[in-house]
C-alpha cells in the first residue's frame, strides 16, 4: 500500500508528480507526440518543455537520452504512446531506465498497457520495485471502461509516493470510483474480452 496512490484519473497523478518534482526554469523532457496534459502541467510549473523527436511516430530512446541536461528533472513517456498507438520494446525501456540519472524522475504512463499483446512488451510495473526514480501510472478509464468515474493509480518507490500523498487533496478519489475499481480489477474476463474485441476491430479498421 505504501507504493500505491490513487487519483482522479492517472492524469491527475501525472500533474501531482510535476508539482512535486518540477520547478521553474527546470526541464521537462517529453517525446514529440506526448500526452498533451504533460506539457500543460510543465508549462504551469514554469518549466522548460523539451521535445525529443520520434522515429515513425515511435518514441526514440536515444533522442531522449541525448537531450538530458543538468536541468532535467522529469521525463514522461507513455508506453504505449498516446496519441500514436505505438510502443517501445522492453529492451529499450530497460536501457532508458538504466541511463536516466537517478536525480531525474521517470514517469512511465501505461494507460493503454493492458491492450498490448506482444512478446517484446513490458508493462513496466516491476520498475517501481527495483528503482528509486521510476513511477508507473495506470488508469481504469481505458480497458476497464470507467472513464467517467475518473480513477487511476500510480505505483513506485515508497518515498516518492509519500511525497505525492503530501500534495494531493485528501478526497481526490471518490468512494464510488474506488469501489468500482476494486470490483473491475477482479473481472479479468472483461479485460480479456475488451482486449480481444479491440484487436479484432483494429485489424478491420
C-alpha positions in Angstrom: 0.0 0.0 0.0 2.8 2.5 0.6 3.8 2.1 -3.0 0.4 2.9 -4.4 -1.6 6.2 -4.7 -5.0 6.6 -6.3 -6.2 9.7 -8.0 -8.9 11.4 -10.1 -7.6 9.5 -13.2 -3.9 8.9 -13.9 -3.8 12.3 -15.5 -4.2 14.0 -12.1 -1.4 11.8 -10.7 0.9 12.9 -13.5 0.1 16.5 -12.6 0.9 15.9 -8.9 4.2 14.4 -9.9 5.0 17.5 -11.9 4.1 19.7 -8.9 6.3 17.6 -6.6 9.4 17.4 -8.8 9.4 20.1 -11.4 10.3 23.7 -10.7 10.5 27.0 -12.6 13.1 27.0 -15.4 13.9 23.3 -14.8 13.5 20.9 -17.7 10.6 18.6 -18.5 11.6 16.2 -21.3 8.9 14.7 -23.4 8.6 12.9 -26.7 7.4 14.7 -29.8 3.9 13.2 -29.7 3.4 13.2 -26.0 0.2 13.0 -23.8 -0.8 16.7 -24.1 -1.5 17.2 -20.4 2.2 16.6 -19.6 3.3 19.8 -21.5 0.4 21.7 -20.0 1.4 20.8 -16.5 5.0 21.5 -17.3 4.1 25.0 -18.5 2.1 25.5 -15.4 5.2 24.9 -13.3 7.2 27.4 -15.3 9.4 24.6 -16.6 11.2 24.4 -20.0 9.4 21.8 -22.1 11.9 20.0 -24.4 10.5 17.6 -27.1 12.6 14.7 -28.3 11.9 13.7 -32.0 10.4 10.3 -32.7 11.0 7.7 -35.4 8.0 6.8 -37.4 5.7 8.0 -34.6 7.6 5.8 -32.1 9.5 7.0 -29.0 13.2 7.2 -29.7 15.1 6.4 -26.6 18.4 7.6 -28.0 16.8 11.0 -28.7 15.5 11.3 -25.2 18.9 10.3 -23.6 20.7 12.8 -25.8 18.6 15.7 -24.5 19.1 15.1 -20.8 20.9 18.0 -19.2 21.8 19.1 -15.7 18.5 21.0 -15.7 16.4 17.9 -16.5 14.1 17.0 -13.6 11.3 15.0 -15.1 10.9 12.7 -18.1 7.5 11.3 -19.1 7.0 8.5 -21.6 3.6 7.0 -22.5 4.0 3.4 -23.4 2.0 2.6 -25.5 2.0 6.2 -26.6 -1.0 8.4 -26.7 -1.9 9.6 -29.3 0.2 7.5 -31.8 -0.6 4.0 -30.5 3.0 2.8 -30.9 5.0 1.2 -28.1 8.6 0.9 -27.1 10.1 -2.7 -26.7 11.1 -3.8 -23.2 14.8 -3.8 -24.1 14.6 0.0 -25.0 12.7 0.8 -21.8 15.2 -1.1 -19.8 18.0 1.0 -21.4 16.1 4.2 -20.7 15.6 3.3 -17.0 19.3 2.4 -16.7 20.7 5.5 -18.3 18.4 8.2 -16.8 20.2 9.9 -13.9 18.9 8.9 -10.5 18.1 12.5 -9.7 15.6 12.6 -12.6 12.1 11.4 -12.2 11.0 9.0 -14.9 7.2 8.6 -15.4 6.1 5.6 -17.4 2.5 6.2 -18.3 0.8 2.8 -19.0 -2.8 4.0 -19.6 -3.1 1.6 -22.6 -0.7 -1.2 -21.3 -3.4 -3.8 -20.9 -4.1 -3.7 -24.7 -0.7 -4.8 -25.8 -0.2 -8.5 -26.6 3.4 -8.6 -27.9 6.3 -10.8 -26.6 8.7 -7.8 -26.6 6.4 -5.5 -24.5 6.8 -5.0 -20.8 4.2 -3.1 -18.7 7.0 -1.7 -16.5 5.4 -2.3 -13.1 8.5 -4.1 -11.8 10.5 -0.9 -12.2 8.5 0.5 -9.3 10.1 -2.2 -7.1 13.7 -2.1 -8.4 14.4 1.6 -8.9 14.4 4.8 -6.8 13.2 7.2 -9.5 10.6 5.5 -11.7 6.9 5.8 -11.2 4.3 3.9 -13.3 0.9 5.4 -13.8 -2.2 3.4 -14.8 -5.9 4.0 -15.3 -9.3 2.4 -15.1 -10.5 4.7 -17.9 -9.5 2.6 -20.8 -9.7 -1.2 -20.9 -11.8 -1.3 -17.7 -14.3 1.3 -19.1 -14.6 3.5 -16.1 -13.6 6.8 -17.7 -16.5 8.8 -16.4 -15.7 7.8 -12.8 -12.1 9.2 -13.0 -10.0 6.7 -11.2 -6.3 6.0 -11.7 -3.3 4.8 -9.7 0.4 5.2 -9.6 3.0 2.7 -8.4 6.5 3.5 -7.4 9.2 3.9 -4.7 7.6 4.5 -1.3 9.4 7.8 -0.7 8.0 9.3 -4.0 4.5 8.0 -3.2 4.8 9.6 0.2 5.7 13.0 -1.3 2.7 12.7 -3.7 0.4 12.0 -0.7 1.6 15.3 0.8 0.4 17.3 -2.2 -2.7 15.5 -3.3 -6.0 16.6 -1.8 -7.4 14.2 0.8 -10.5 13.4 -1.2 -9.1 13.3 -4.7 -10.5 9.8 -5.4 -14.2 9.4 -4.6 -15.8 6.4 -2.9 -17.9 5.2 -5.8 -14.9 5.3 -8.2 -12.7 3.3 -5.7 -15.5 0.7 -5.2 -16.0 0.4 -9.0 -12.2 0.0 -9.5 -11.9 -2.7 -6.8 -14.7 -4.6 -8.5 -13.4 -4.1 -12.0 -9.9 -5.4 -11.2 -11.3 -8.7 -10.2 -13.2 -9.1 -13.5 -10.3 -10.2 -15.7 -12.7 -11.9 -18.1 -13.9 -8.5 -19.1 -10.3 -7.3 -19.6 -9.6 -10.3 -21.9 -12.9 -9.7 -23.8 -12.0 -6.0 -24.3 -8.5 -6.8 -25.5 -9.8 -9.4 -28.0 -12.5 -7.1 -29.2 -10.1 -4.2 -29.7 -7.6 -6.3 -31.5 -10.2 -7.7 -33.9 -11.5 -4.2 -34.8 -8.0 -2.8 -35.0 -7.3 -5.1 -37.9 -10.6 -4.3 -39.6 -10.1 -0.6 -39.3 
